[in-house]
């Protein structure tokens, strides 16, 4: 009888292992598994590649790319980083308190950064928030930044919402419009004035509207 019971237990155990293996293989090969993994890794980039020195004028600015110059942030990447924060909270990758703090202090940075009628330079220094690479004031990248600013404002409310509204409401959209063609300019710089390239095709500039 002892041998029979041992065989039954072994059979049951192996059956359970086989069942769990099948489930595991199915899950790993399912689209949901890869989408979740991609989402978490994307979030980690924006969370981990941000300036988290609370004494830095560039706190919260997100590195433009990796690999690349570790001192260069972009306002577009920072906008994506802000928009990623609620996703991190909702998936329990970070706490609500961590997300709120990062969002609010990043908005403080943006409020203090140099701007042109509310529009921002495309590339800035990670530590200082100042213009880098003689870059342009960008309508498209400012719009991407605003998507993140609005997202955290609506998600967290409170002081974050107040600061979000302040950043958004100081933008003078009309100054970036080519009145002759009724199109947005792509960029402005003190050295070259407005770039006379009206955008009349589907592009990331659609987020302005």
Secondary structure, 3 states (H helix, E strand, C coil): CHHHHHHHHHHHHHHHHHHHHHHHHHHHCCHHHHHHHHHHHHHHHHHHCECCCCCCCCCCCEECCCCCCCCEEEHHHHHHHHHHHHHHHHCCCCCHHHHHHHHHHHHHHHHHCCEECCEEECEEECCCCCECCCCCEEHHHHHHHHHHHHHHHHHHCHHHHHHHHHHHHCCCHHHHEECCCCEECCEEECCCEECCCCCCCCCHHHHHC
